[in-house]
Amino acid sequence: MILTGPAIAAAQATGEITIDPYEPTRLSPNAYDWRLGDTVRICDTDLDAATPTPYTETTIPDTGLVLQPGVLYLGLTHERTGSEIYAQLLNGNRTVGSLGIWVHVSAPLGHQGHAIRWTLEIRVARPVRVYPRMTFGKLVFLHCLGTPASYQLHGLKYTSTAGIGISRLYEELAGGGA
Ligand SMILES: Nc1ccn([C@H]2C[C@H](O)[C@@H](COP(=O)(O)OP(=O)(O)OP(=O)(O)O)O2)c(=O)n1
């Protein structure tokens, strides 16, 4: 089940959901309108899953930054969001999608129990200027069926990220886990 805007507001008020910073005007019928953060890591070289991703990091100026096709940008959400009760799905929205922007490549799920500023894997269809703290997509909260897992026992990599995270698959590959 997906939470309605009023249900998100109620859960935020009781602490069952964290959205920081929180603006009630960003609620929509079934989602919260999240914003792009002000930092991106530019990844414009060939990548290797067994090696830490090379990048240059830059602050998006108030005048905006033109994103280019063919480049992977790792960004982050302006908000830190999470819940011990609900799972989260982060996506773009119709407005940002219409600009030819993918806000993530393949990582929409926030697990129950995680509180994060999300890492965004941004790609663009055409050169497009983006601005810090612009509305970038919709975040939905999902009611979970079943017993919560014991997350800490599983050595998950990204339980409480506060900044942009590169892929950590190289740790697994270095350990012969692949
Ligand atoms: N765009 C995203 C997607 C997820 N996460 C955070 C919240 C998730 O709860 C956590 C784990 O997401 P995945 O299960 O997709 O990550 P992996 O399977 O790659 O790693 P792990 O071994 O930690 O599960 O990462 C994030 O910061 N940014």
The ligand as an SDF file (V2000), in Angstrom:
LIG
                    3D

 28 29  0  0  0  0  0  0  0  0999 V2000
   19.6010    5.8250   -5.1110 N   0  0  0  0  0  0  0  0  0  0  0  0
   19.7870    5.2790   -3.8810 C   0  0  0  0  0  0  0  0  0  0  0  0
   19.2360    4.0160   -3.5930 C   0  0  0  0  0  0  0  0  0  0  0  0
   19.4360    3.4930   -2.3170 C   0  0  0  0  0  0  0  0  0  0  0  0
   20.1410    4.2030   -1.4020 N   0  0  0  0  0  0  0  0  0  0  0  0
   20.3690    3.6670   -0.0500 C   0  0  0  0  0  0  0  0  0  0  0  0
   19.0520    3.3750    0.6490 C   0  0  0  0  0  0  0  0  0  0  0  0
   18.9090    1.9030    0.6030 C   0  0  0  0  0  0  0  0  0  0  0  0
   18.1950    1.4530    1.7350 O   0  0  0  0  0  0  0  0  0  0  0  0
   20.3580    1.4640    0.5840 C   0  0  0  0  0  0  0  0  0  0  0  0
   20.5900    0.1170   -0.0510 C   0  0  0  0  0  0  0  0  0  0  0  0
   20.0670    0.1130   -1.3470 O   0  0  0  0  0  0  0  0  0  0  0  0
   20.2290   -1.2230   -2.2190 P   0  0  0  0  0  0  0  0  0  0  0  0
   19.6870   -2.4060   -1.4480 O   0  0  0  0  0  0  0  0  0  0  0  0
   19.6840   -0.9560   -3.5740 O   0  0  0  0  0  0  0  0  0  0  0  0
   21.8270   -1.3040   -2.2820 O   0  0  0  0  0  0  0  0  0  0  0  0
   22.8040   -2.4820   -2.6340 P   0  0  0  0  0  0  0  0  0  0  0  0
   22.0550   -3.7750   -2.7920 O   0  0  0  0  0  0  0  0  0  0  0  0
   23.6320   -2.0480   -3.7550 O   0  0  0  0  0  0  0  0  0  0  0  0
   23.7230   -2.5320   -1.3260 O   0  0  0  0  0  0  0  0  0  0  0  0
   23.4780   -3.2460    0.0810 P   0  0  0  0  0  0  0  0  0  0  0  0
   24.4320   -4.3870    0.0800 O   0  0  0  0  0  0  0  0  0  0  0  0
   23.8000   -2.2150    1.0840 O   0  0  0  0  0  0  0  0  0  0  0  0
   22.0190   -3.6700    0.1090 O   0  0  0  0  0  0  0  0  0  0  0  0
   21.0420    2.4490   -0.1690 O   0  0  0  0  0  0  0  0  0  0  0  0
   20.6780    5.4440   -1.7030 C   0  0  0  0  0  0  0  0  0  0  0  0
   21.3100    6.0860   -0.8660 O   0  0  0  0  0  0  0  0  0  0  0  0
   20.4790    5.9640   -2.9510 N   0  0  0  0  0  0  0  0  0  0  0  0
  1  2  1  0
  2  3  1  0
  2 28  2  0
  3  4  2  0
  4  5  1  0
  5  6  1  0
  5 26  1  0
  6  7  1  0
  6 25  1  0
  7  8  1  0
  8  9  1  0
  8 10  1  0
 10 11  1  0
 10 25  1  0
 11 12  1  0
 12 13  1  0
 13 14  2  0
 13 15  1  0
 13 16  1  0
 16 17  1  0
 17 18  2  0
 17 19  1  0
 17 20  1  0
 20 21  1  0
 21 22  2  0
 21 23  1  0
 21 24  1  0
 26 27  2  0
 26 28  1  0
M  END
$$$$
